């Protein structure tokens, strides 16, 4: 039995990762680093920055600037 190219369900059932809104902020420096948080972005704030999650809060960070 010959399958067509890309016919396997694993090509199409891959869940897309959710991106943090922190990455769009002008203070973002890269992996969990921010100009406003010297010790790294706190988990409490980071968890609220993902759109589509139950913890998402539009005003999750007082420093966020696009």
mmCIF file as Biopython writes it, N, C-alpha, C and O atoms, coordinates in Angstrom:
data_model
#
loop_
_atom_site.group_PDB
_atom_site.id
_atom_site.type_symbol
_atom_site.label_atom_id
_atom_site.label_alt_id
_atom_site.label_comp_id
_atom_site.label_asym_id
_atom_site.label_entity_id
_atom_site.label_seq_id
_atom_site.pdbx_PDB_ins_code
_atom_site.Cartn_x
_atom_site.Cartn_y
_atom_site.Cartn_z
_atom_site.occupancy
_atom_site.B_iso_or_equiv
_atom_site.auth_seq_id
_atom_site.auth_asym_id
_atom_site.pdbx_PDB_model_num
ATOM 1   N N  . UNK A ? 1  ? 0.844  -1.187 0.000  1.0 0.0 1  A 1 
ATOM 2   C CA . UNK A ? 1  ? 0.000  0.000  0.000  1.0 0.0 1  A 1 
ATOM 3   C C  . UNK A ? 1  ? 0.890  1.251  0.000  1.0 0.0 1  A 1 
ATOM 4   O O  . UNK A ? 1  ? 1.735  1.427  0.877  1.0 0.0 1  A 1 
ATOM 5   N N  . UNK A ? 2  ? 0.689  2.077  -0.960 1.0 0.0 2  A 1 
ATOM 6   C CA . UNK A ? 2  ? 1.495  3.285  -1.087 1.0 0.0 2  A 1 
ATOM 7   C C  . UNK A ? 2  ? 0.708  4.492  -0.570 1.0 0.0 2  A 1 
ATOM 8   O O  . UNK A ? 2  ? -0.432 4.720  -0.974 1.0 0.0 2  A 1 
ATOM 9   N N  . UNK A ? 3  ? 1.329  5.258  0.325  1.0 0.0 3  A 1 
ATOM 10  C CA . UNK A ? 3  ? 0.674  6.447  0.869  1.0 0.0 3  A 1 
ATOM 11  C C  . UNK A ? 3  ? 1.080  7.657  0.048  1.0 0.0 3  A 1 
ATOM 12  O O  . UNK A ? 3  ? 2.174  7.715  -0.515 1.0 0.0 3  A 1 
ATOM 13  N N  . UNK A ? 4  ? 0.188  8.605  -0.004 1.0 0.0 4  A 1 
ATOM 14  C CA . UNK A ? 4  ? 0.504  9.865  -0.669 1.0 0.0 4  A 1 
ATOM 15  C C  . UNK A ? 4  ? 1.402  10.695 0.245  1.0 0.0 4  A 1 
ATOM 16  O O  . UNK A ? 4  ? 1.354  10.570 1.469  1.0 0.0 4  A 1 
ATOM 17  N N  . UNK A ? 5  ? 2.201  11.524 -0.358 1.0 0.0 5  A 1 
ATOM 18  C CA . UNK A ? 5  ? 3.084  12.389 0.390  1.0 0.0 5  A 1 
ATOM 19  C C  . UNK A ? 5  ? 2.275  13.278 1.340  1.0 0.0 5  A 1 
ATOM 20  O O  . UNK A ? 5  ? 1.283  13.882 0.934  1.0 0.0 5  A 1 
ATOM 21  N N  . UNK A ? 6  ? 2.697  13.356 2.591  1.0 0.0 6  A 1 
ATOM 22  C CA . UNK A ? 6  ? 2.044  14.159 3.650  1.0 0.0 6  A 1 
ATOM 23  C C  . UNK A ? 6  ? 0.628  13.684 3.987  1.0 0.0 6  A 1 
ATOM 24  O O  . UNK A ? 6  ? -0.165 14.462 4.517  1.0 0.0 6  A 1 
ATOM 25  N N  . UNK A ? 7  ? 0.303  12.451 3.697  1.0 0.0 7  A 1 
ATOM 26  C CA . UNK A ? 7  ? -1.038 11.964 4.005  1.0 0.0 7  A 1 
ATOM 27  C C  . UNK A ? 7  ? -1.155 11.463 5.444  1.0 0.0 7  A 1 
ATOM 28  O O  . UNK A ? 7  ? -2.265 11.282 5.946  1.0 0.0 7  A 1 
ATOM 29  N N  . UNK A ? 8  ? -0.030 11.239 6.106  1.0 0.0 8  A 1 
ATOM 30  C CA . UNK A ? 8  ? -0.059 10.750 7.483  1.0 0.0 8  A 1 
ATOM 31  C C  . UNK A ? 8  ? -0.626 11.828 8.398  1.0 0.0 8  A 1 
ATOM 32  O O  . UNK A ? 8  ? -0.277 13.001 8.269  1.0 0.0 8  A 1 
ATOM 33  N N  . UNK A ? 9  ? -1.492 11.438 9.315  1.0 0.0 9  A 1 
ATOM 34  C CA . UNK A ? 9  ? -2.159 12.402 10.214 1.0 0.0 9  A 1 
ATOM 35  C C  . UNK A ? 9  ? -1.175 13.167 11.079 1.0 0.0 9  A 1 
ATOM 36  O O  . UNK A ? 9  ? -1.498 14.262 11.541 1.0 0.0 9  A 1 
ATOM 37  N N  . UNK A ? 10 ? 0.021  12.627 11.314 1.0 0.0 10 A 1 
ATOM 38  C CA . UNK A ? 10 ? 0.994  13.322 12.167 1.0 0.0 10 A 1 
ATOM 39  C C  . UNK A ? 10 ? 1.477  14.634 11.561 1.0 0.0 10 A 1 
ATOM 40  O O  . UNK A ? 10 ? 1.966  15.498 12.288 1.0 0.0 10 A 1 
ATOM 41  N N  . UNK A ? 11 ? 1.353  14.802 10.260 1.0 0.0 11 A 1 
ATOM 42  C CA . UNK A ? 11 ? 1.717  16.069 9.626  1.0 0.0 11 A 1 
ATOM 43  C C  . UNK A ? 11 ? 0.715  17.165 9.969  1.0 0.0 11 A 1 
ATOM 44  O O  . UNK A ? 11 ? 1.077  18.341 9.980  1.0 0.0 11 A 1 
ATOM 45  N N  . UNK A ? 12 ? -0.512 16.814 10.243 1.0 0.0 12 A 1 
ATOM 46  C CA . UNK A ? 12 ? -1.588 17.806 10.383 1.0 0.0 12 A 1 
ATOM 47  C C  . UNK A ? 12 ? -2.130 17.926 11.796 1.0 0.0 12 A 1 
ATOM 48  O O  . UNK A ? 12 ? -2.810 18.908 12.096 1.0 0.0 12 A 1 
ATOM 49  N N  . UNK A ? 13 ? -1.857 16.963 12.684 1.0 0.0 13 A 1 
ATOM 50  C CA . UNK A ? 13 ? -2.386 16.990 14.043 1.0 0.0 13 A 1 
ATOM 51  C C  . UNK A ? 13 ? -1.433 17.636 15.042 1.0 0.0 13 A 1 
ATOM 52  O O  . UNK A ? 13 ? -1.653 17.532 16.248 1.0 0.0 13 A 1 
ATOM 53  N N  . UNK A ? 14 ? -0.404 18.285 14.579 1.0 0.0 14 A 1 
ATOM 54  C CA . UNK A ? 14 ? 0.581  18.891 15.452 1.0 0.0 14 A 1 
ATOM 55  C C  . UNK A ? 14 ? 0.003  20.165 16.097 1.0 0.0 14 A 1 
ATOM 56  O O  . UNK A ? 14 ? -0.347 21.105 15.383 1.0 0.0 14 A 1 
ATOM 57  N N  . UNK A ? 15 ? -0.099 20.208 17.435 1.0 0.0 15 A 1 
ATOM 58  C CA . UNK A ? 15 ? -0.608 21.423 18.074 1.0 0.0 15 A 1 
ATOM 59  C C  . UNK A ? 15 ? 0.395  22.562 17.937 1.0 0.0 15 A 1 
ATOM 60  O O  . UNK A ? 15 ? 1.603  22.350 18.046 1.0 0.0 15 A 1 
ATOM 61  N N  . UNK A ? 16 ? -0.097 23.737 17.703 1.0 0.0 16 A 1 
ATOM 62  C CA . UNK A ? 16 ? 0.777  24.900 17.549 1.0 0.0 16 A 1 
ATOM 63  C C  . UNK A ? 16 ? 1.146  25.449 18.932 1.0 0.0 16 A 1 
ATOM 64  O O  . UNK A ? 16 ? 0.301  25.482 19.827 1.0 0.0 16 A 1 
ATOM 65  N N  . UNK A ? 17 ? 2.375  25.872 19.110 1.0 0.0 17 A 1 
ATOM 66  C CA . UNK A ? 17 ? 2.784  26.436 20.403 1.0 0.0 17 A 1 
ATOM 67  C C  . UNK A ? 17 ? 2.138  27.800 20.636 1.0 0.0 17 A 1 
ATOM 68  O O  . UNK A ? 17 ? 1.834  28.525 19.689 1.0 0.0 17 A 1 
ATOM 69  N N  . UNK A ? 18 ? 1.940  28.127 21.870 1.0 0.0 18 A 1 
ATOM 70  C CA . UNK A ? 18 ? 1.393  29.433 22.219 1.0 0.0 18 A 1 
ATOM 71  C C  . UNK A ? 18 ? 2.562  30.368 22.517 1.0 0.0 18 A 1 
ATOM 72  O O  . UNK A ? 18 ? 3.520  29.981 23.187 1.0 0.0 18 A 1 
ATOM 73  N N  . UNK A ? 19 ? 2.479  31.588 22.021 1.0 0.0 19 A 1 
ATOM 74  C CA . UNK A ? 19 ? 3.547  32.566 22.231 1.0 0.0 19 A 1 
ATOM 75  C C  . UNK A ? 19 ? 3.158  33.550 23.323 1.0 0.0 19 A 1 
ATOM 76  O O  . UNK A ? 19 ? 1.999  33.946 23.446 1.0 0.0 19 A 1 
ATOM 77  N N  . UNK A ? 20 ? 4.143  33.931 24.104 1.0 0.0 20 A 1 
ATOM 78  C CA . UNK A ? 20 ? 3.938  34.909 25.162 1.0 0.0 20 A 1 
ATOM 79  C C  . UNK A ? 20 ? 3.882  36.303 24.551 1.0 0.0 20 A 1 
ATOM 80  O O  . UNK A ? 20 ? 4.618  36.603 23.611 1.0 0.0 20 A 1 
ATOM 81  N N  . UNK A ? 21 ? 3.020  37.144 25.080 1.0 0.0 21 A 1 
ATOM 82  C CA . UNK A ? 21 ? 2.949  38.529 24.621 1.0 0.0 21 A 1 
ATOM 83  C C  . UNK A ? 21 ? 4.174  39.321 25.059 1.0 0.0 21 A 1 
ATOM 84  O O  . UNK A ? 21 ? 4.426  40.413 24.548 1.0 0.0 21 A 1 
ATOM 85  N N  . UNK A ? 22 ? 4.931  38.778 25.998 1.0 0.0 22 A 1 
ATOM 86  C CA . UNK A ? 22 ? 6.160  39.449 26.433 1.0 0.0 22 A 1 
ATOM 87  C C  . UNK A ? 22 ? 7.116  39.648 25.258 1.0 0.0 22 A 1 
ATOM 88  O O  . UNK A ? 22 ? 7.845  40.639 25.214 1.0 0.0 22 A 1 
ATOM 89  N N  . UNK A ? 23 ? 7.118  38.724 24.319 1.0 0.0 23 A 1 
ATOM 90  C CA . UNK A ? 23 ? 8.033  38.793 23.183 1.0 0.0 23 A 1 
ATOM 91  C C  . UNK A ? 23 ? 7.751  39.983 22.273 1.0 0.0 23 A 1 
ATOM 92  O O  . UNK A ? 23 ? 8.598  40.341 21.455 1.0 0.0 23 A 1 
ATOM 93  N N  . UNK A ? 24 ? 6.592  40.595 22.397 1.0 0.0 24 A 1 
ATOM 94  C CA . UNK A ? 24 ? 6.235  41.748 21.580 1.0 0.0 24 A 1 
ATOM 95  C C  . UNK A ? 24 ? 6.510  43.078 22.293 1.0 0.0 24 A 1 
ATOM 96  O O  . UNK A ? 24 ? 6.302  44.144 21.714 1.0 0.0 24 A 1 
ATOM 97  N N  . UNK A ? 25 ? 6.968  43.018 23.524 1.0 0.0 25 A 1 
ATOM 98  C CA . UNK A ? 25 ? 7.204  44.219 24.333 1.0 0.0 25 A 1 
ATOM 99  C C  . UNK A ? 25 ? 8.578  44.816 24.012 1.0 0.0 25 A 1 
ATOM 100 O O  . UNK A ? 25 ? 9.514  44.089 23.681 1.0 0.0 25 A 1 
ATOM 101 N N  . UNK A ? 26 ? 8.690  46.129 24.111 1.0 0.0 26 A 1 
ATOM 102 C CA . UNK A ? 26 ? 9.969  46.777 23.794 1.0 0.0 26 A 1 
ATOM 103 C C  . UNK A ? 26 ? 11.038 46.500 24.861 1.0 0.0 26 A 1 
ATOM 104 O O  . UNK A ? 26 ? 12.221 46.710 24.593 1.0 0.0 26 A 1 
ATOM 105 N N  . UNK A ? 27 ? 10.669 46.047 26.035 1.0 0.0 27 A 1 
ATOM 106 C CA . UNK A ? 27 ? 11.613 45.737 27.103 1.0 0.0 27 A 1 
ATOM 107 C C  . UNK A ? 27 ? 12.133 44.305 27.036 1.0 0.0 27 A 1 
ATOM 108 O O  . UNK A ? 27 ? 13.031 43.942 27.796 1.0 0.0 27 A 1 
ATOM 109 N N  . UNK A ? 28 ? 11.587 43.491 26.144 1.0 0.0 28 A 1 
ATOM 110 C CA . UNK A ? 28 ? 11.965 42.086 25.988 1.0 0.0 28 A 1 
ATOM 111 C C  . UNK A ? 28 ? 13.414 41.979 25.528 1.0 0.0 28 A 1 
ATOM 112 O O  . UNK A ? 28 ? 13.816 42.657 24.582 1.0 0.0 28 A 1 
ATOM 113 N N  . UNK A ? 29 ? 14.206 41.125 26.195 1.0 0.0 29 A 1 
ATOM 114 C CA . UNK A ? 29 ? 15.604 40.933 25.827 1.0 0.0 29 A 1 
ATOM 115 C C  . UNK A ? 29 ? 15.882 39.543 25.271 1.0 0.0 29 A 1 
ATOM 116 O O  . UNK A ? 29 ? 16.984 39.288 24.784 1.0 0.0 29 A 1 
ATOM 117 N N  . UNK A ? 30 ? 14.953 38.682 25.331 1.0 0.0 30 A 1 
ATOM 118 C CA . UNK A ? 30 ? 15.173 37.308 24.886 1.0 0.0 30 A 1 
ATOM 119 C C  . UNK A ? 30 ? 14.587 36.344 25.891 1.0 0.0 30 A 1 
ATOM 120 O O  . UNK A ? 30 ? 13.677 36.696 26.641 1.0 0.0 30 A 1 
ATOM 121 N N  . UNK A ? 31 ? 15.095 35.152 25.911 1.0 0.0 31 A 1 
ATOM 122 C CA . UNK A ? 31 ? 14.536 34.071 26.717 1.0 0.0 31 A 1 
ATOM 123 C C  . UNK A ? 31 ? 14.329 34.457 28.183 1.0 0.0 31 A 1 
ATOM 124 O O  . UNK A ? 31 ? 15.276 34.481 28.970 1.0 0.0 31 A 1 
ATOM 125 N N  . UNK A ? 32 ? 13.082 34.756 28.536 1.0 0.0 32 A 1 
ATOM 126 C CA . UNK A ? 32 ? 12.648 35.108 29.894 1.0 0.0 32 A 1 
ATOM 127 C C  . UNK A ? 32 ? 13.418 36.278 30.516 1.0 0.0 32 A 1 
ATOM 128 O O  . UNK A ? 32 ? 13.511 36.376 31.739 1.0 0.0 32 A 1 
ATOM 129 N N  . UNK A ? 33 ? 13.960 37.149 29.693 1.0 0.0 33 A 1 
ATOM 130 C CA . UNK A ? 33 ? 14.684 38.304 30.209 1.0 0.0 33 A 1 
ATOM 131 C C  . UNK A ? 33 ? 13.989 39.585 29.780 1.0 0.0 33 A 1 
ATOM 132 O O  . UNK A ? 33 ? 13.485 39.698 28.663 1.0 0.0 33 A 1 
ATOM 133 N N  . UNK A ? 34 ? 13.976 40.552 30.703 1.0 0.0 34 A 1 
ATOM 134 C CA . UNK A ? 34 ? 13.271 41.806 30.478 1.0 0.0 34 A 1 
ATOM 135 C C  . UNK A ? 34 ? 14.053 42.929 31.167 1.0 0.0 34 A 1 
ATOM 136 O O  . UNK A ? 34 ? 14.645 42.720 32.226 1.0 0.0 34 A 1 
ATOM 137 N N  . UNK A ? 35 ? 14.051 44.105 30.568 1.0 0.0 35 A 1 
ATOM 138 C CA . UNK A ? 35 ? 14.723 45.254 31.181 1.0 0.0 35 A 1 
ATOM 139 C C  . UNK A ? 35 ? 14.128 45.614 32.534 1.0 0.0 35 A 1 
ATOM 140 O O  . UNK A ? 35 ? 14.840 46.114 33.404 1.0 0.0 35 A 1 
ATOM 141 N N  . UNK A ? 36 ? 12.848 45.373 32.726 1.0 0.0 36 A 1 
ATOM 142 C CA . UNK A ? 36 ? 12.165 45.768 33.959 1.0 0.0 36 A 1 
ATOM 143 C C  . UNK A ? 36 ? 12.308 44.751 35.086 1.0 0.0 36 A 1 
ATOM 144 O O  . UNK A ? 36 ? 12.079 45.089 36.248 1.0 0.0 36 A 1 
ATOM 145 N N  . UNK A ? 37 ? 12.680 43.514 34.767 1.0 0.0 37 A 1 
ATOM 146 C CA . UNK A ? 37 ? 12.833 42.463 35.782 1.0 0.0 37 A 1 
ATOM 147 C C  . UNK A ? 37 ? 14.254 41.906 35.690 1.0 0.0 37 A 1 
ATOM 148 O O  . UNK A ? 37 ? 14.541 41.059 34.844 1.0 0.0 37 A 1 
ATOM 149 N N  . UNK A ? 38 ? 15.139 42.386 36.564 1.0 0.0 38 A 1 
ATOM 150 C CA . UNK A ? 38 ? 16.545 41.992 36.514 1.0 0.0 38 A 1 
ATOM 151 C C  . UNK A ? 38 ? 16.760 40.510 36.798 1.0 0.0 38 A 1 
ATOM 152 O O  . UNK A ? 38 ? 17.691 39.912 36.259 1.0 0.0 38 A 1 
ATOM 153 N N  . UNK A ? 39 ? 15.927 39.914 37.622 1.0 0.0 39 A 1 
ATOM 154 C CA . UNK A ? 39 ? 16.067 38.505 37.979 1.0 0.0 39 A 1 
ATOM 155 C C  . UNK A ? 39 ? 15.317 37.588 37.019 1.0 0.0 39 A 1 
ATOM 156 O O  . UNK A ? 39 ? 15.246 36.382 37.255 1.0 0.0 39 A 1 
ATOM 157 N N  . UNK A ? 40 ? 14.769 38.123 35.964 1.0 0.0 40 A 1 
ATOM 158 C CA . UNK A ? 40 ? 13.970 37.346 35.020 1.0 0.0 40 A 1 
ATOM 159 C C  . UNK A ? 40 ? 12.493 37.603 35.256 1.0 0.0 40 A 1 
ATOM 160 O O  . UNK A ? 40 ? 12.096 38.045 36.334 1.0 0.0 40 A 1 
ATOM 161 N N  . UNK A ? 41 ? 11.690 37.329 34.261 1.0 0.0 41 A 1 
ATOM 162 C CA . UNK A ? 41 ? 10.250 37.565 34.357 1.0 0.0 41 A 1 
ATOM 163 C C  . UNK A ? 41 ? 9.658  36.590 35.363 1.0 0.0 41 A 1 
ATOM 164 O O  . UNK A ? 41 ? 9.827  35.380 35.218 1.0 0.0 41 A 1 
ATOM 165 N N  . UNK A ? 42 ? 8.960  37.099 36.390 1.0 0.0 42 A 1 
ATOM 166 C CA . UNK A ? 42 ? 8.371  36.216 37.404 1.0 0.0 42 A 1 
ATOM 167 C C  . UNK A ? 42 ? 7.338  35.252 36.788 1.0 0.0 42 A 1 
ATOM 168 O O  . UNK A ? 42 ? 6.618  35.612 35.856 1.0 0.0 42 A 1 
ATOM 169 N N  . UNK A ? 43 ? 7.282  34.045 37.315 1.0 0.0 43 A 1 
ATOM 170 C CA . UNK A ? 43 ? 6.327  33.039 36.819 1.0 0.0 43 A 1 
ATOM 171 C C  . UNK A ? 43 ? 4.894  33.542 36.861 1.0 0.0 43 A 1 
ATOM 172 O O  . UNK A ? 43 ? 4.106  33.266 35.957 1.0 0.0 43 A 1 
ATOM 173 N N  . UNK A ? 44 ? 4.556  34.283 37.914 1.0 0.0 44 A 1 
ATOM 174 C CA . UNK A ? 44 ? 3.186  34.792 38.069 1.0 0.0 44 A 1 
ATOM 175 C C  . UNK A ? 44 ? 2.783  35.659 36.868 1.0 0.0 44 A 1 
ATOM 176 O O  . UNK A ? 44 ? 1.658  35.565 36.377 1.0 0.0 44 A 1 
ATOM 177 N N  . UNK A ? 45 ? 3.694  36.484 36.412 1.0 0.0 45 A 1 
ATOM 178 C CA . UNK A ? 45 ? 3.427  37.362 35.268 1.0 0.0 45 A 1 
ATOM 179 C C  . UNK A ? 45 ? 3.524  36.583 33.962 1.0 0.0 45 A 1 
ATOM 180 O O  . UNK A ? 45 ? 2.677  36.739 33.083 1.0 0.0 45 A 1 
ATOM 181 N N  . UNK A ? 46 ? 4.537  35.755 33.831 1.0 0.0 46 A 1 
ATOM 182 C CA . UNK A ? 46 ? 4.746  35.007 32.596 1.0 0.0 46 A 1 
ATOM 183 C C  . UNK A ? 46 ? 3.556  34.102 32.268 1.0 0.0 46 A 1 
ATOM 184 O O  . UNK A ? 46 ? 3.154  34.008 31.108 1.0 0.0 46 A 1 
ATOM 185 N N  . UNK A ? 47 ? 2.993  33.441 33.270 1.0 0.0 47 A 1 
ATOM 186 C CA . UNK A ? 47 ? 1.868  32.529 33.038 1.0 0.0 47 A 1 
ATOM 187 C C  . UNK A ? 47 ? 0.618  33.261 32.556 1.0 0.0 47 A 1 
ATOM 188 O O  . UNK A ? 47 ? -0.221 32.670 31.877 1.0 0.0 47 A 1 
ATOM 189 N N  . UNK A ? 48 ? 0.490  34.531 32.897 1.0 0.0 48 A 1 
ATOM 190 C CA . UNK A ? 48 ? -0.666 35.316 32.461 1.0 0.0 48 A 1 
ATOM 191 C C  . UNK A ? 48 ? -0.485 35.928 31.075 1.0 0.0 48 A 1 
ATOM 192 O O  . UNK A ? 48 ? -1.408 36.558 30.559 1.0 0.0 48 A 1 
ATOM 193 N N  . UNK A ? 49 ? 0.692  35.753 30.459 1.0 0.0 49 A 1 
ATOM 194 C CA . UNK A ? 49 ? 0.996  36.414 29.195 1.0 0.0 49 A 1 
ATOM 195 C C  . UNK A ? 49 ? 0.689  35.586 27.946 1.0 0.0 49 A 1 
ATOM 196 O O  . UNK A ? 49 ? 0.939  36.045 26.832 1.0 0.0 49 A 1 
ATOM 197 N N  . UNK A ? 50 ? 0.153  34.382 28.111 1.0 0.0 50 A 1 
ATOM 198 C CA . UNK A ? 50 ? -0.123 33.509 26.970 1.0 0.0 50 A 1 
ATOM 199 C C  . UNK A ? 50 ? -1.594 33.592 26.572 1.0 0.0 50 A 1 
ATOM 200 O O  . UNK A ? 50 ? -2.471 33.189 27.336 1.0 0.0 50 A 1 
ATOM 201 N N  . UNK A ? 51 ? -1.860 34.112 25.383 1.0 0.0 51 A 1 
ATOM 202 C CA . UNK A ? 51 ? -3.238 34.202 24.883 1.0 0.0 51 A 1 
ATOM 203 C C  . UNK A ? 51 ? -3.774 32.796 24.670 1.0 0.0 51 A 1 
ATOM 204 O O  . UNK A ? 51 ? -3.067 31.922 24.167 1.0 0.0 51 A 1 
ATOM 205 N N  . UNK A ? 52 ? -5.015 32.583 25.050 1.0 0.0 52 A 1 
ATOM 206 C CA . UNK A ? 52 ? -5.657 31.286 24.848 1.0 0.0 52 A 1 
ATOM 207 C C  . UNK A ? 52 ? -5.547 30.355 26.036 1.0 0.0 52 A 1 
ATOM 208 O O  . UNK A ? 52 ? -6.098 29.254 26.004 1.0 0.0 52 A 1 
ATOM 209 N N  . UNK A ? 53 ? -4.850 30.766 27.087 1.0 0.0 53 A 1 
ATOM 210 C CA . UNK A ? 53 ? -4.777 29.938 28.283 1.0 0.0 53 A 1 
ATOM 211 C C  . UNK A ? 53 ? -5.769 30.455 29.307 1.0 0.0 53 A 1 
ATOM 212 O O  . UNK A ? 53 ? -6.227 31.593 29.212 1.0 0.0 53 A 1 
ATOM 213 N N  . UNK A ? 54 ? -6.101 29.631 30.280 1.0 0.0 54 A 1 
ATOM 214 C CA . UNK A ? 54 ? -7.102 30.055 31.265 1.0 0.0 54 A 1 
ATOM 215 C C  . UNK A ? 54 ? -6.569 31.123 32.212 1.0 0.0 54 A 1 
ATOM 216 O O  . UNK A ? 54 ? -7.363 31.835 32.827 1.0 0.0 54 A 1 
ATOM 217 N N  . UNK A ? 55 ? -5.250 31.258 32.349 1.0 0.0 55 A 1 
ATOM 218 C CA . UNK A ? 55 ? -4.660 32.274 33.225 1.0 0.0 55 A 1 
ATOM 219 C C  . UNK A ? 55 ? -4.465 33.623 32.538 1.0 0.0 55 A 1 
ATOM 220 O O  . UNK A ? 55 ? -4.075 34.588 33.195 1.0 0.0 55 A 1 
ATOM 221 N N  . UNK A ? 56 ? -4.724 33.715 31.236 1.0 0.0 56 A 1 
ATOM 222 C CA . UNK A ? 56 ? -4.446 34.941 30.489 1.0 0.0 56 A 1 
ATOM 223 C C  . UNK A ? 56 ? -5.162 36.146 31.088 1.0 0.0 56 A 1 
ATOM 224 O O  . UNK A ? 56 ? -6.353 36.090 31.395 1.0 0.0 56 A 1 
ATOM 225 N N  . UNK A ? 57 ? -4.426 37.219 31.246 1.0 0.0 57 A 1 
ATOM 226 C CA . UNK A ? 57 ? -4.962 38.483 31.744 1.0 0.0 57 A 1 
ATOM 227 C C  . UNK A ? 57 ? -4.400 39.580 30.840 1.0 0.0 57 A 1 
ATOM 228 O O  . UNK A ? 57 ? -3.184 39.706 30.691 1.0 0.0 57 A 1 
ATOM 229 N N  . UNK A ? 58 ? -5.273 40.359 30.247 1.0 0.0 58 A 1 
ATOM 230 C CA . UNK A ? 58 ? -4.849 41.392 29.294 1.0 0.0 58 A 1 
ATOM 231 C C  . UNK A ? 58 ? -3.878 42.394 29.917 1.0 0.0 58 A 1 
ATOM 232 O O  . UNK A ? 58 ? -2.994 42.913 29.235 1.0 0.0 58 A 1 
ATOM 233 N N  . UNK A ? 59 ? -4.042 42.660 31.191 1.0 0.0 59 A 1 
ATOM 234 C CA . UNK A ? 59 ? -3.173 43.620 31.876 1.0 0.0 59 A 1 
ATOM 235 C C  . UNK A ? 59 ? -2.234 42.882 32.822 1.0 0.0 59 A 1 
ATOM 236 O O  . UNK A ? 59 ? -2.118 43.234 33.995 1.0 0.0 59 A 1 
ATOM 237 N N  . UNK A ? 60 ? -1.568 41.859 32.305 1.0 0.0 60 A 1 
ATOM 238 C CA . UNK A ? 60 ? -0.728 40.996 33.140 1.0 0.0 60 A 1 
ATOM 239 C C  . UNK A ? 60 ? 0.540  41.674 33.641 1.0 0.0 60 A 1 
ATOM 240 O O  . UNK A ? 60 ? 1.078  41.280 34.676 1.0 0.0 60 A 1 
ATOM 241 N N  . UNK A ? 61 ? 1.036  42.699 32.919 1.0 0.0 61 A 1 
ATOM 242 C CA . UNK A ? 61 ? 2.294  43.338 33.306 1.0 0.0 61 A 1 
ATOM 243 C C  . UNK A ? 61 ? 2.130  44.863 33.275 1.0 0.0 61 A 1 
ATOM 244 O O  . UNK A ? 61 ? 1.673  45.418 32.276 1.0 0.0 61 A 1 
ATOM 245 N N  . UNK A ? 62 ? 2.505  45.539 34.370 1.0 0.0 62 A 1 
ATOM 246 C CA . UNK A ? 62 ? 2.357  47.000 34.394 1.0 0.0 62 A 1 
ATOM 247 C C  . UNK A ? 62 ? 3.362  47.721 33.488 1.0 0.0 62 A 1 
ATOM 248 O O  . UNK A ? 62 ? 3.184  48.902 33.189 1.0 0.0 62 A 1 
ATOM 249 N N  . UNK A ? 63 ? 4.408  47.026 33.054 1.0 0.0 63 A 1 
ATOM 250 C CA . UNK A ? 63 ? 5.457  47.650 32.240 1.0 0.0 63 A 1 
ATOM 251 C C  . UNK A ? 63 ? 5.291  47.392 30.744 1.0 0.0 63 A 1 
ATOM 252 O O  . UNK A ? 63 ? 6.031  47.965 29.944 1.0 0.0 63 A 1 
ATOM 253 N N  . UNK A ? 64 ? 4.361  46.566 30.353 1.0 0.0 64 A 1 
ATOM 254 C CA . UNK A ? 64 ? 4.253  46.131 28.950 1.0 0.0 64 A 1 
ATOM 255 C C  . UNK A ? 64 ? 3.962  47.309 28.016 1.0 0.0 64 A 1 
ATOM 256 O O  . UNK A ? 64 ? 2.997  48.050 28.200 1.0 0.0 64 A 1 
ATOM 257 N N  . UNK A ? 65 ? 4.827  47.456 27.009 1.0 0.0 65 A 1 
ATOM 258 C CA . UNK A ? 65 ? 4.668  48.484 25.986 1.0 0.0 65 A 1 
ATOM 259 C C  . UNK A ? 65 ? 4.974  47.827 24.644 1.0 0.0 65 A 1 
ATOM 260 O O  . UNK A ? 65 ? 6.023  47.204 24.478 1.0 0.0 65 A 1 
ATOM 261 N N  . UNK A ? 66 ? 4.061  47.966 23.690 1.0 0.0 66 A 1 
ATOM 262 C CA . UNK A ? 66 ? 4.283  47.362 22.367 1.0 0.0 66 A 1 
ATOM 263 C C  . UNK A ? 66 ? 5.174  48.220 21.516 1.0 0.0 66 A 1 
ATOM 264 O O  . UNK A ? 66 ? 5.465  47.864 20.374 1.0 0.0 66 A 1 
#
